[in-house]
Amino acid sequence: GHRCAGTAISPLSTMQSFTLLASIVTLSLWQASAFVPPARVVGCRQSTPLQMGFFDGLKKAMDEAFSNQKFEAPPPGIAAQAKHILVPSEAQCNDIKNMIEEGSSFEDMAAAYSSCPSSARGGDLGSFRPGMMVPEFDAVVFDEKNAVGEVLGPVQTKFGYHLIKLVKRSP
């Protein structure tokens, strides 16, 4: 076994690990009043340790754990198509934007400088709906004040700095 602060600790077997996990889940559901203890029916040959109350509680707990209360589905039909250039610094992003403003093509700059795999397609990300991109990206693309064809940015996200060219937005 392993030693921790002078005490011998032996690793758990697969069965012990499963039993511990099942106990934690059961205790959590019981604590949340979502678990209904199984009822024993006298003389019933099909007495099962897990009744539907357990599965209902488990489903409720899983639904709550994986629900995204902040996300609201976009209205049907709203979509955009955009191209982008992703670089590590705001200074580089501004330099590339200046080159585009002086006549270089967005697609050539994406192919030459972007660290995103979309650089092979001139930065083309294809069509997407609200919520499919990081929030900072969506905020720029789906803002009605930003015109189609305009080069927008720098926009900072967790990936780096983007120049965004809005190709199409509907409706």
Secondary structure, DSSP 8 states (H G I E B T S, - for coil): -EEETTEEE----HHHHHHHHHHHHHHHHHHTT--------TT-TT--S--HHHHHHHHHHHHHHH--TT-----TT-EEEEEEEEES-HHHHHHHHHHHHTT--HHHHHHHH--SGGGGGTTEEEEE-TTSS-HHHHHHHT-TTS-TT-EEEEEEETTEEEEEEEEEEE-
